Amino acid sequence: MKSITLKVSGMTCNHCVKSIETALIEKKMSSKVDLKNKTVQIEFNENAIKESDIKSLIEELGYQVL
């Protein structure tokens, strides 16, 4: 398992948090979204998904990965 922390802009409420967490859970990843600090900590299997794909997934939800 690999762990990364991404800085994400555009998150403003708990709905944003749930949207990101749900999308990552559907892809078999665990995450911790910190709305105050605008970060998303993600644990994932690097053999199953690439970091660039995770960033794209979050951006497809309408958020910007910095």
N, CA, C and O atoms as a DFTB+ gen file, in Angstrom:
264 C
 N C O
     1  1       0.836      -1.185       0.000
     2  2       0.000       0.000       0.000
     3  2       0.881       1.247       0.000
     4  3       1.926       1.294       0.649
     5  1       0.442       2.228      -0.725
     6  2       1.148       3.505      -0.795
     7  2       0.231       4.581      -0.235
     8  3      -0.991       4.492      -0.359
     9  1       0.812       5.580       0.371
    10  2       0.034       6.680       0.936
    11  2       0.535       8.000       0.343
    12  3       1.739       8.253       0.280
    13  1      -0.418       8.836      -0.093
    14  2      -0.085      10.163      -0.595
    15  2      -1.032      11.178       0.023
    16  3      -2.137      10.838       0.443
    17  1      -0.594      12.410       0.075
    18  2      -1.445      13.511       0.510
    19  2      -1.484      14.536      -0.608
    20  3      -0.450      15.043      -1.044
    21  1      -2.693      14.834      -1.066
    22  2      -2.874      15.788      -2.151
    23  2      -3.502      17.068      -1.624
    24  3      -4.374      17.023      -0.757
    25  1      -3.066      18.195      -2.137
    26  2      -3.679      19.490      -1.843
    27  2      -4.781      19.674      -2.889
    28  3      -4.524      19.595      -4.090
    29  1      -6.009      19.921      -2.425
    30  2      -7.161      20.003      -3.327
    31  2      -7.915      21.302      -3.080
    32  3      -8.303      21.598      -1.950
    33  1      -8.120      22.071      -4.134
    34  2      -8.892      23.307      -3.978
    35  2     -10.304      23.104      -4.511
    36  3     -10.549      22.239      -5.353
    37  1     -11.218      23.910      -4.010
    38  2     -12.608      23.830      -4.439
    39  2     -13.516      23.129      -3.449
    40  3     -14.735      23.122      -3.622
    41  1     -12.933      22.535      -2.403
    42  2     -13.754      21.878      -1.376
    43  2     -14.258      22.953      -0.411
    44  3     -13.474      23.713       0.158
    45  1     -15.587      23.001      -0.239
    46  2     -16.155      24.051       0.617
    47  2     -17.075      23.544       1.721
    48  3     -17.397      24.283       2.651
    49  1     -17.505      22.266       1.621
    50  2     -18.488      21.786       2.595
    51  2     -18.379      20.276       2.779
    52  3     -17.564      19.617       2.134
    53  1     -19.204      19.747       3.658
    54  2     -19.197      18.309       3.916
    55  2     -19.663      17.495       2.713
    56  3     -19.283      16.333       2.568
    57  1     -20.476      18.087       1.858
    58  2     -20.878      17.393       0.635
    59  2     -19.652      17.143      -0.248
    60  3     -19.531      16.078      -0.854
    61  1     -18.760      18.106      -0.321
    62  2     -17.517      17.952      -1.083
    63  2     -16.698      16.789      -0.523
    64  3     -16.176      15.960      -1.267
    65  1     -16.603      16.751       0.782
    66  2     -15.855      15.683       1.453
    67  2     -16.449      14.332       1.087
    68  3     -15.717      13.420       0.702
    69  1     -17.767      14.190       1.203
    70  2     -18.439      12.924       0.906
    71  2     -18.272      12.523      -0.561
    72  3     -18.097      11.343      -0.866
    73  1     -18.326      13.495      -1.463
    74  2     -18.171      13.200      -2.887
    75  2     -16.816      12.571      -3.176
    76  3     -16.724      11.575      -3.893
    77  1     -15.774      13.156      -2.616
    78  2     -14.420      12.640      -2.835
    79  2     -14.253      11.277      -2.161
    80  3     -13.751      10.336      -2.776
    81  1     -14.670      11.173      -0.908
    82  2     -14.525       9.901      -0.191
    83  2     -15.269       8.775      -0.903
    84  3     -14.738       7.673      -1.039
    85  1     -16.479       9.038      -1.353
    86  2     -17.279       8.019      -2.039
    87  2     -16.621       7.569      -3.338
    88  3     -16.567       6.373      -3.627
    89  1     -16.123       8.517      -4.118
    90  2     -15.473       8.177      -5.383
    91  2     -14.232       7.319      -5.149
    92  3     -13.965       6.392      -5.913
    93  1     -13.478       7.625      -4.100
    94  2     -12.269       6.855      -3.813
    95  2     -12.604       5.463      -3.265
    96  3     -11.929       4.487      -3.592
    97  1     -13.643       5.376      -2.435
    98  2     -14.074       4.079      -1.908
    99  2     -14.510       3.164      -3.050
   100  3     -14.206       1.971      -3.041
   101  1     -15.220       3.719      -4.030
   102  2     -15.667       2.926      -5.175
   103  2     -14.501       2.332      -5.952
   104  3     -14.651       1.306      -6.615
   105  1     -13.335       2.977      -5.871
   106  2     -12.125       2.500      -6.553
   107  2     -11.210       1.727      -5.606
   108  3     -10.035       1.514      -5.904
   109  1     -11.760       1.307      -4.456
   110  2     -11.033       0.476      -3.483
   111  2      -9.867       1.194      -2.807
   112  3      -8.819       0.596      -2.562
   113  1     -10.058       2.485      -2.508
   114  2      -9.046       3.258      -1.800
   115  2      -9.632       3.778      -0.501
   116  3     -10.839       3.995      -0.396
   117  1      -8.784       3.975       0.473
   118  2      -9.241       4.611       1.705
   119  2      -8.688       6.031       1.714
   120  3      -7.612       6.299       1.180
   121  1      -9.445       6.934       2.332
   122  2      -9.017       8.329       2.314
   123  2      -9.445       9.042       3.583
   124  3     -10.341       8.604       4.304
   125  1      -8.782      10.140       3.824
   126  2      -9.145      11.046       4.902
   127  2      -9.098      12.448       4.311
   128  3      -8.035      12.948       3.941
   129  1     -10.266      13.070       4.229
   130  2     -10.363      14.405       3.660
   131  2     -10.365      15.420       4.790
   132  3     -11.162      15.324       5.723
   133  1      -9.472      16.386       4.701
   134  2      -9.365      17.454       5.693
   135  2      -9.844      18.740       5.036
   136  3      -9.105      19.391       4.297
   137  1     -11.100      19.097       5.320
   138  2     -11.714      20.266       4.698
   139  2     -11.005      21.554       5.099
   140  3     -10.808      22.439       4.266
   141  1     -10.623      21.664       6.357
   142  2      -9.970      22.879       6.857
   143  2      -8.643      23.151       6.146
   144  3      -8.365      24.279       5.740
   145  1      -7.827      22.097       6.000
   146  2      -6.512      22.255       5.374
   147  2      -6.512      21.994       3.868
   148  3      -5.482      22.116       3.206
   149  1      -7.687      21.632       3.336
   150  2      -7.843      21.365       1.902
   151  2      -6.897      20.275       1.407
   152  3      -6.253      20.421       0.368
   153  1      -6.820      19.177       2.165
   154  2      -5.976      18.055       1.773
   155  2      -6.779      16.757       1.749
   156  3      -7.804      16.624       2.419
   157  1      -6.293      15.818       0.971
   158  2      -6.869      14.487       0.912
   159  2      -5.722      13.493       1.056
   160  3      -4.822      13.442       0.218
   161  1      -5.763      12.708       2.120
   162  2      -4.772      11.661       2.332
   163  2      -5.376      10.363       1.823
   164  3      -6.485       9.988       2.204
   165  1      -4.635       9.681       0.957
   166  2      -5.168       8.506       0.277
   167  2      -4.205       7.337       0.417
   168  3      -2.998       7.483       0.227
   169  1      -4.756       6.171       0.753
   170  2      -3.991       4.926       0.745
   171  2      -4.522       4.083      -0.399
   172  3      -5.729       3.884      -0.539
   173  1      -3.589       3.584      -1.226
   174  2      -4.004       2.824      -2.402
   175  2      -2.949       1.795      -2.779
   176  3      -1.797       1.872      -2.352
   177  1      -3.367       0.837      -3.583
   178  2      -2.476      -0.191      -4.110
   179  2      -1.870       0.342      -5.404
   180  3      -2.557       0.454      -6.420
   181  1      -0.587       0.668      -5.363
   182  2       0.055       1.263      -6.541
   183  2       0.145       0.305      -7.725
   184  3       0.434       0.731      -8.843
   185  1      -0.101      -0.990      -7.492
   186  2      -0.140      -1.953      -8.593
   187  2      -1.497      -1.946      -9.294
   188  3      -1.627      -2.450     -10.409
   189  1      -2.506      -1.371      -8.637
   190  2      -3.859      -1.366      -9.194
   191  2      -4.243      -0.036      -9.844
   192  3      -5.056      -0.009     -10.768
   193  1      -3.664       1.060      -9.367
   194  2      -4.016       2.381      -9.889
   195  2      -2.816       3.306      -9.765
   196  3      -2.034       3.208      -8.819
   197  1      -2.682       4.207     -10.733
   198  2      -1.573       5.155     -10.729
   199  2      -1.991       6.442     -10.021
   200  3      -3.172       6.786      -9.971
   201  1      -1.005       7.137      -9.479
   202  2      -1.266       8.405      -8.798
   203  2      -1.927       9.410      -9.752
   204  3      -2.804      10.169      -9.339
   205  1      -1.519       9.416     -10.999
   206  2      -2.110      10.345     -11.975
   207  2      -3.590      10.045     -12.199
   208  3      -4.379      10.958     -12.439
   209  1      -3.969       8.767     -12.120
   210  2      -5.381       8.398     -12.276
   211  2      -6.213       8.870     -11.086
   212  3      -7.375       9.245     -11.243
   213  1      -5.615       8.850      -9.902
   214  2      -6.301       9.340      -8.703
   215  2      -6.547      10.835      -8.833
   216  3      -7.639      11.321      -8.537
   217  1      -5.534      11.557      -9.274
   218  2      -5.674      13.003      -9.464
   219  2      -6.765      13.302     -10.490
   220  3      -7.579      14.204     -10.292
   221  1      -6.780      12.550     -11.576
   222  2      -7.802      12.740     -12.606
   223  2      -9.202      12.467     -12.069
   224  3     -10.150      13.182     -12.392
   225  1      -9.323      11.434     -11.251
   226  2     -10.615      11.090     -10.649
   227  2     -11.155      12.251      -9.818
   228  3     -12.331      12.600      -9.921
   229  1     -10.303      12.840      -9.003
   230  2     -10.725      13.970      -8.164
   231  2     -11.066      15.184      -9.031
   232  3     -12.033      15.894      -8.753
   233  1     -10.282      15.421     -10.069
   234  2     -10.542      16.561     -10.941
   235  2     -11.834      16.376     -11.729
   236  3     -12.519      17.352     -12.034
   237  1     -12.171      15.131     -12.061
   238  2     -13.447      14.861     -12.770
   239  2     -14.642      15.200     -11.893
   240  3     -15.735      15.442     -12.405
   241  1     -14.451      15.222     -10.590
   242  2     -15.527      15.595      -9.652
   243  2     -15.704      17.110      -9.574
   244  3     -16.665      17.592      -8.974
   245  1     -14.781      17.862     -10.176
   246  2     -14.896      19.312     -10.212
   247  2     -13.943      20.043      -9.271
   248  3     -14.092      21.243      -9.043
   249  1     -12.977      19.331      -8.733
   250  2     -12.000      19.939      -7.820
   251  2     -10.654      20.034      -8.530
   252  3     -10.409      19.327      -9.507
   253  1      -9.791      20.905      -8.038
   254  2      -8.472      21.077      -8.629
   255  2      -7.415      20.501      -7.707
   256  3      -7.319      20.887      -6.542
   257  1      -6.622      19.576      -8.230
   258  2      -5.503      19.020      -7.454
   259  2      -4.296      19.903      -7.732
   260  3      -3.873      20.067      -8.876
   261  1      -3.754      20.466      -6.663
   262  2      -2.637      21.397      -6.807
   263  2      -1.300      20.692      -6.757
   264  3      -0.258      21.337      -6.865
